[in-house]
Amino acid sequence: MKKTIAVIGDGKLEENSFKYRLAFDTGRALVDAGYRVQSGGLGGVMEAVFRGAKSSEKYREGDTVAILPSFDRTTANCYADIVIPTGLDVMRNGVVVNADGVIAIGGGSGTLSEIALAWSLFRPVIAYTNVDGWSSRLAGQRLDNRERYKGIDDKIYGVEDPLQAIDLLERYLGLYTRYHHGIR
């Protein structure tokens, strides 16, 4: 079964911007490496990563999964294969990052909440350092003092390009095996 990687970040981007291209290249690299891509399914990073995923020669129908904040399926970007309209508004952020791994590209408060939720769900988080937003601010850090995993240099891993992100996923995904079972 394909592992799913959530990609999060800015909801609005210019198509010719560095962040858009970075998200596009990340989507393509993820599908090239055999992953499925999940996002909030709207614009910006979410659109760019799906568009990149679909540009991969290894792309197959079902490789892009959109977790929408509304019940309106028509709000999904045109590159989404599987559309899940949640009606949860921003609370759907926890569903978006409930993936095998998470990659953050920039981002504002919504991305910040997704990073915190991914951390609480014991997911590995990879963050681009060469863009503005929360990904670069949090890269290389731990969000709190809890020990999520023994024997892992557990932190938000910083990267500058998709190949570094894929390398970290290959290295760490098999080690991040815990699942959140509720607050205790």
FENZI-V915037 format. One record per residue. N is the residue number from 1. RES is the residue in one small letter. D_LAST is the distance of its C-alpha to the last C-alpha in whole Angstrom. Layout:
# FENZI-V915037
[[N & RES & D_LAST] [N & RES & D_LAST]]
This chain:
# FENZI-V915037
[[1 & m & 31] [2 & k & 31] [3 & k & 28] [4 & t & 27] [5 & i & 27] [6 & a & 26] [7 & v & 28] [8 & i & 28] [9 & g & 30] [10 & d & 33] [11 & g & 33] [12 & k & 37] [13 & l & 39] [14 & e & 43] [15 & e & 44] [16 & n & 46] [17 & s & 43] [18 & f & 42] [19 & k & 38] [20 & y & 40] [21 & r & 41] [22 & l & 38] [23 & a & 36] [24 & f & 39] [25 & d & 40] [26 & t & 36] [27 & g & 36] [28 & r & 39] [29 & a & 38] [30 & l & 34] [31 & v & 36] [32 & d & 39] [33 & a & 36] [34 & g & 35] [35 & y & 32] [36 & r & 31] [37 & v & 31] [38 & q & 28] [39 & s & 28] [40 & g & 28] [41 & g & 32] [42 & l & 34] [43 & g & 36] [44 & g & 36] [45 & v & 34] [46 & m & 33] [47 & e & 37] [48 & a & 38] [49 & v & 35] [50 & f & 36] [51 & r & 40] [52 & g & 40] [53 & a & 38] [54 & k & 41] [55 & s & 43] [56 & s & 42] [57 & e & 45] [58 & k & 42] [59 & y & 40] [60 & r & 40] [61 & e & 39] [62 & g & 35] [63 & d & 35] [64 & t & 33] [65 & v & 31] [66 & a & 30] [67 & i & 27] [68 & l & 29] [69 & p & 28] [70 & s & 30] [71 & f & 31] [72 & d & 35] [73 & r & 35] [74 & t & 38] [75 & t & 36] [76 & a & 35] [77 & n & 38] [78 & c & 40] [79 & y & 39] [80 & a & 36] [81 & d & 36] [82 & i & 33] [83 & v & 32] [84 & i & 29] [85 & p & 30] [86 & t & 26] [87 & g & 27] [88 & l & 24] [89 & d & 26] [90 & v & 24] [91 & m & 21] [92 & r & 22] [93 & n & 21] [94 & g & 18] [95 & v & 20] [96 & v & 23] [97 & v & 21] [98 & n & 19] [99 & a & 22] [100 & d & 22] [101 & g & 23] [102 & v & 24] [103 & i & 27] [104 & a & 28] [105 & i & 31] [106 & g & 32] [107 & g & 30] [108 & g & 29] [109 & s & 26] [110 & g & 25] [111 & t & 25] [112 & l & 23] [113 & s & 21] [114 & e & 21] [115 & i & 21] [116 & a & 18] [117 & l & 16] [118 & a & 17] [119 & w & 16] [120 & s & 12] [121 & l & 13] [122 & f & 15] [123 & r & 18] [124 & p & 21] [125 & v & 23] [126 & i & 27] [127 & a & 28] [128 & y & 32] [129 & t & 34] [130 & n & 37] [131 & v & 36] [132 & d & 35] [133 & g & 32] [134 & w & 28] [135 & s & 29] [136 & s & 31] [137 & r & 30] [138 & l & 26] [139 & a & 28] [140 & g & 28] [141 & q & 25] [142 & r & 21] [143 & l & 19] [144 & d & 17] [145 & n & 17] [146 & r & 14] [147 & e & 15] [148 & r & 14] [149 & y & 17] [150 & k & 20] [151 & g & 23] [152 & i & 23] [153 & d & 25] [154 & d & 22] [155 & k & 22] [156 & i & 24] [157 & y & 27] [158 & g & 30] [159 & v & 33] [160 & e & 36] [161 & d & 37] [162 & p & 36] [163 & l & 38] [164 & q & 35] [165 & a & 32] [166 & i & 33] [167 & d & 34] [168 & l & 30] [169 & l & 29] [170 & e & 31] [171 & r & 30] [172 & y & 26] [173 & l & 25] [174 & g & 25] [175 & l & 23] [176 & y & 20] [177 & t & 19] [178 & r & 15] [179 & y & 13] [180 & h & 10] [181 & h & 8] [182 & g & 6] [183 & i & 4] [184 & r & 0]]
